[in-house]
Amino acid sequence: MSNAWNQTHRMKRLVEGPMTTPEYNEWYIRSVR
């Protein structure tokens, strides 16, 4: 993968934050059910 793509992906992860982590997704799914 290109370095530019990695930088963009990293910044996107920084902006989205922990809300995109699998742990958060699991907790969210459990809380919704």
mmCIF file of the N, C-alpha and C atoms, coordinates in Angstrom:
data_MODEL
# 
_entry.id   MODEL 
# 
loop_
_atom_site.group_PDB 
_atom_site.id 
_atom_site.type_symbol 
_atom_site.label_atom_id 
_atom_site.label_alt_id 
_atom_site.label_comp_id 
_atom_site.label_asym_id 
_atom_site.label_entity_id 
_atom_site.label_seq_id 
_atom_site.pdbx_PDB_ins_code 
_atom_site.Cartn_x 
_atom_site.Cartn_y 
_atom_site.Cartn_z 
_atom_site.occupancy 
_atom_site.B_iso_or_equiv 
_atom_site.pdbx_formal_charge 
_atom_site.auth_seq_id 
_atom_site.auth_comp_id 
_atom_site.auth_asym_id 
_atom_site.auth_atom_id 
_atom_site.pdbx_PDB_model_num 
ATOM 1  N N  . MET A 1 1  ? 0.844   -1.207 0.000  1.00 0.00 ? 1  MET A N  1 
ATOM 2  C CA . MET A 1 1  ? 0.000   0.000  0.000  1.00 0.00 ? 1  MET A CA 1 
ATOM 3  C C  . MET A 1 1  ? 0.878   1.255  0.000  1.00 0.00 ? 1  MET A C  1 
ATOM 4  N N  . SER A 1 2  ? 0.374   2.303  -0.551 1.00 0.00 ? 2  SER A N  1 
ATOM 5  C CA . SER A 1 2  ? 1.172   3.529  -0.642 1.00 0.00 ? 2  SER A CA 1 
ATOM 6  C C  . SER A 1 2  ? 1.225   4.239  0.706  1.00 0.00 ? 2  SER A C  1 
ATOM 7  N N  . ASN A 1 3  ? 2.281   5.011  0.890  1.00 0.00 ? 3  ASN A N  1 
ATOM 8  C CA . ASN A 1 3  ? 2.452   5.737  2.146  1.00 0.00 ? 3  ASN A CA 1 
ATOM 9  C C  . ASN A 1 3  ? 1.350   6.772  2.332  1.00 0.00 ? 3  ASN A C  1 
ATOM 10 N N  . ALA A 1 4  ? 0.949   7.416  1.231  1.00 0.00 ? 4  ALA A N  1 
ATOM 11 C CA . ALA A 1 4  ? -0.104  8.437  1.309  1.00 0.00 ? 4  ALA A CA 1 
ATOM 12 C C  . ALA A 1 4  ? -1.404  7.811  1.804  1.00 0.00 ? 4  ALA A C  1 
ATOM 13 N N  . TRP A 1 5  ? -1.706  6.620  1.298  1.00 0.00 ? 5  TRP A N  1 
ATOM 14 C CA . TRP A 1 5  ? -2.953  5.948  1.719  1.00 0.00 ? 5  TRP A CA 1 
ATOM 15 C C  . TRP A 1 5  ? -2.889  5.644  3.209  1.00 0.00 ? 5  TRP A C  1 
ATOM 16 N N  . ASN A 1 6  ? -1.708  5.176  3.659  1.00 0.00 ? 6  ASN A N  1 
ATOM 17 C CA . ASN A 1 6  ? -1.547  4.863  5.082  1.00 0.00 ? 6  ASN A CA 1 
ATOM 18 C C  . ASN A 1 6  ? -1.757  6.103  5.940  1.00 0.00 ? 6  ASN A C  1 
ATOM 19 N N  . GLN A 1 7  ? -1.205  7.231  5.508  1.00 0.00 ? 7  GLN A N  1 
ATOM 20 C CA . GLN A 1 7  ? -1.367  8.470  6.285  1.00 0.00 ? 7  GLN A CA 1 
ATOM 21 C C  . GLN A 1 7  ? -2.833  8.867  6.346  1.00 0.00 ? 7  GLN A C  1 
ATOM 22 N N  . THR A 1 8  ? -3.539  8.771  5.218  1.00 0.00 ? 8  THR A N  1 
ATOM 23 C CA . THR A 1 8  ? -4.960  9.135  5.197  1.00 0.00 ? 8  THR A CA 1 
ATOM 24 C C  . THR A 1 8  ? -5.750  8.208  6.101  1.00 0.00 ? 8  THR A C  1 
ATOM 25 N N  . HIS A 1 9  ? -5.460  6.918  6.021  1.00 0.00 ? 9  HIS A N  1 
ATOM 26 C CA . HIS A 1 9  ? -6.169  5.937  6.840  1.00 0.00 ? 9  HIS A CA 1 
ATOM 27 C C  . HIS A 1 9  ? -5.918  6.204  8.322  1.00 0.00 ? 9  HIS A C  1 
ATOM 28 N N  . ARG A 1 10 ? -4.660  6.542  8.642  1.00 0.00 ? 10 ARG A N  1 
ATOM 29 C CA . ARG A 1 10 ? -4.310  6.807  10.037 1.00 0.00 ? 10 ARG A CA 1 
ATOM 30 C C  . ARG A 1 10 ? -5.066  8.025  10.547 1.00 0.00 ? 10 ARG A C  1 
ATOM 31 N N  . MET A 1 11 ? -5.139  9.070  9.729  1.00 0.00 ? 11 MET A N  1 
ATOM 32 C CA . MET A 1 11 ? -5.853  10.287 10.145 1.00 0.00 ? 11 MET A CA 1 
ATOM 33 C C  . MET A 1 11 ? -7.336  9.989  10.304 1.00 0.00 ? 11 MET A C  1 
ATOM 34 N N  . LYS A 1 12 ? -7.873  9.175  9.411  1.00 0.00 ? 12 LYS A N  1 
ATOM 35 C CA . LYS A 1 12 ? -9.289  8.820  9.496  1.00 0.00 ? 12 LYS A CA 1 
ATOM 36 C C  . LYS A 1 12 ? -9.552  8.075  10.799 1.00 0.00 ? 12 LYS A C  1 
ATOM 37 N N  . ARG A 1 13 ? -8.647  7.174  11.159 1.00 0.00 ? 13 ARG A N  1 
ATOM 38 C CA . ARG A 1 13 ? -8.804  6.438  12.412 1.00 0.00 ? 13 ARG A CA 1 
ATOM 39 C C  . ARG A 1 13 ? -8.728  7.391  13.594 1.00 0.00 ? 13 ARG A C  1 
ATOM 40 N N  . LEU A 1 14 ? -7.830  8.377  13.515 1.00 0.00 ? 14 LEU A N  1 
ATOM 41 C CA . LEU A 1 14 ? -7.703  9.352  14.598 1.00 0.00 ? 14 LEU A CA 1 
ATOM 42 C C  . LEU A 1 14 ? -8.992  10.141 14.759 1.00 0.00 ? 14 LEU A C  1 
ATOM 43 N N  . VAL A 1 15 ? -9.586  10.538 13.630 1.00 0.00 ? 15 VAL A N  1 
ATOM 44 C CA . VAL A 1 15 ? -10.816 11.334 13.675 1.00 0.00 ? 15 VAL A CA 1 
ATOM 45 C C  . VAL A 1 15 ? -11.964 10.491 14.209 1.00 0.00 ? 15 VAL A C  1 
ATOM 46 N N  . GLU A 1 16 ? -12.081 9.262  13.713 1.00 0.00 ? 16 GLU A N  1 
ATOM 47 C CA . GLU A 1 16 ? -13.182 8.401  14.150 1.00 0.00 ? 16 GLU A CA 1 
ATOM 48 C C  . GLU A 1 16 ? -12.980 7.944  15.587 1.00 0.00 ? 16 GLU A C  1 
ATOM 49 N N  . GLY A 1 17 ? -11.718 7.739  15.976 1.00 0.00 ? 17 GLY A N  1 
ATOM 50 C CA . GLY A 1 17 ? -11.429 7.397  17.351 1.00 0.00 ? 17 GLY A CA 1 
ATOM 51 C C  . GLY A 1 17 ? -11.843 5.983  17.720 1.00 0.00 ? 17 GLY A C  1 
ATOM 52 N N  . PRO A 1 18 ? -12.008 5.735  19.012 1.00 0.00 ? 18 PRO A N  1 
ATOM 53 C CA . PRO A 1 18 ? -12.310 4.388  19.518 1.00 0.00 ? 18 PRO A CA 1 
ATOM 54 C C  . PRO A 1 18 ? -13.679 3.879  19.109 1.00 0.00 ? 18 PRO A C  1 
ATOM 55 N N  . MET A 1 19 ? -14.509 4.737  18.510 1.00 0.00 ? 19 MET A N  1 
ATOM 56 C CA . MET A 1 19 ? -15.853 4.290  18.124 1.00 0.00 ? 19 MET A CA 1 
ATOM 57 C C  . MET A 1 19 ? -15.801 3.224  17.040 1.00 0.00 ? 19 MET A C  1 
ATOM 58 N N  . THR A 1 20 ? -14.654 3.064  16.375 1.00 0.00 ? 20 THR A N  1 
ATOM 59 C CA . THR A 1 20 ? -14.560 2.096  15.294 1.00 0.00 ? 20 THR A CA 1 
ATOM 60 C C  . THR A 1 20 ? -13.888 0.809  15.747 1.00 0.00 ? 20 THR A C  1 
ATOM 61 N N  . THR A 1 21 ? -13.491 0.729  17.021 1.00 0.00 ? 21 THR A N  1 
ATOM 62 C CA . THR A 1 21 ? -12.805 -0.472 17.489 1.00 0.00 ? 21 THR A CA 1 
ATOM 63 C C  . THR A 1 21 ? -13.794 -1.612 17.689 1.00 0.00 ? 21 THR A C  1 
ATOM 64 N N  . PRO A 1 22 ? -13.353 -2.848 17.479 1.00 0.00 ? 22 PRO A N  1 
ATOM 65 C CA . PRO A 1 22 ? -14.238 -4.011 17.660 1.00 0.00 ? 22 PRO A CA 1 
ATOM 66 C C  . PRO A 1 22 ? -14.834 -4.063 19.056 1.00 0.00 ? 22 PRO A C  1 
ATOM 67 N N  . GLU A 1 23 ? -14.060 -3.655 20.065 1.00 0.00 ? 23 GLU A N  1 
ATOM 68 C CA . GLU A 1 23 ? -14.581 -3.672 21.431 1.00 0.00 ? 23 GLU A CA 1 
ATOM 69 C C  . GLU A 1 23 ? -15.795 -2.769 21.545 1.00 0.00 ? 23 GLU A C  1 
ATOM 70 N N  . TYR A 1 24 ? -15.700 -1.582 20.969 1.00 0.00 ? 24 TYR A N  1 
ATOM 71 C CA . TYR A 1 24 ? -16.819 -0.651 21.034 1.00 0.00 ? 24 TYR A CA 1 
ATOM 72 C C  . TYR A 1 24 ? -18.006 -1.209 20.275 1.00 0.00 ? 24 TYR A C  1 
ATOM 73 N N  . ASN A 1 25 ? -17.747 -1.805 19.112 1.00 0.00 ? 25 ASN A N  1 
ATOM 74 C CA . ASN A 1 25 ? -18.838 -2.359 18.317 1.00 0.00 ? 25 ASN A CA 1 
ATOM 75 C C  . ASN A 1 25 ? -19.554 -3.460 19.081 1.00 0.00 ? 25 ASN A C  1 
ATOM 76 N N  . GLU A 1 26 ? -18.790 -4.319 19.764 1.00 0.00 ? 26 GLU A N  1 
ATOM 77 C CA . GLU A 1 26 ? -19.412 -5.387 20.548 1.00 0.00 ? 26 GLU A CA 1 
ATOM 78 C C  . GLU A 1 26 ? -20.278 -4.801 21.650 1.00 0.00 ? 26 GLU A C  1 
ATOM 79 N N  . TRP A 1 27 ? -19.746 -3.796 22.360 1.00 0.00 ? 27 TRP A N  1 
ATOM 80 C CA . TRP A 1 27 ? -20.505 -3.180 23.445 1.00 0.00 ? 27 TRP A CA 1 
ATOM 81 C C  . TRP A 1 27 ? -21.761 -2.507 22.897 1.00 0.00 ? 27 TRP A C  1 
ATOM 82 N N  . TYR A 1 28 ? -21.627 -1.859 21.755 1.00 0.00 ? 28 TYR A N  1 
ATOM 83 C CA . TYR A 1 28 ? -22.766 -1.165 21.153 1.00 0.00 ? 28 TYR A CA 1 
ATOM 84 C C  . TYR A 1 28 ? -23.847 -2.160 20.765 1.00 0.00 ? 28 TYR A C  1 
ATOM 85 N N  . ILE A 1 29 ? -23.441 -3.267 20.152 1.00 0.00 ? 29 ILE A N  1 
ATOM 86 C CA . ILE A 1 29 ? -24.422 -4.281 19.744 1.00 0.00 ? 29 ILE A CA 1 
ATOM 87 C C  . ILE A 1 29 ? -25.139 -4.829 20.974 1.00 0.00 ? 29 ILE A C  1 
ATOM 88 N N  . ARG A 1 30 ? -24.374 -5.086 22.049 1.00 0.00 ? 30 ARG A N  1 
ATOM 89 C CA . ARG A 1 30 ? -25.001 -5.620 23.259 1.00 0.00 ? 30 ARG A CA 1 
ATOM 90 C C  . ARG A 1 30 ? -25.971 -4.611 23.861 1.00 0.00 ? 30 ARG A C  1 
ATOM 91 N N  . SER A 1 31 ? -25.590 -3.337 23.870 1.00 0.00 ? 31 SER A N  1 
ATOM 92 C CA . SER A 1 31 ? -26.443 -2.322 24.496 1.00 0.00 ? 31 SER A CA 1 
ATOM 93 C C  . SER A 1 31 ? -27.709 -2.102 23.682 1.00 0.00 ? 31 SER A C  1 
ATOM 94 N N  . VAL A 1 32 ? -27.618 -2.273 22.367 1.00 0.00 ? 32 VAL A N  1 
ATOM 95 C CA . VAL A 1 32 ? -28.798 -2.059 21.521 1.00 0.00 ? 32 VAL A CA 1 
ATOM 96 C C  . VAL A 1 32 ? -29.794 -3.198 21.702 1.00 0.00 ? 32 VAL A C  1 
ATOM 97 N N  . ARG A 1 33 ? -29.277 -4.435 21.859 1.00 0.00 ? 33 ARG A N  1 
ATOM 98 C CA . ARG A 1 33 ? -30.187 -5.581 21.988 1.00 0.00 ? 33 ARG A CA 1 
ATOM 99 C C  . ARG A 1 33 ? -30.985 -5.523 23.249 1.00 0.00 ? 33 ARG A C  1 
# 
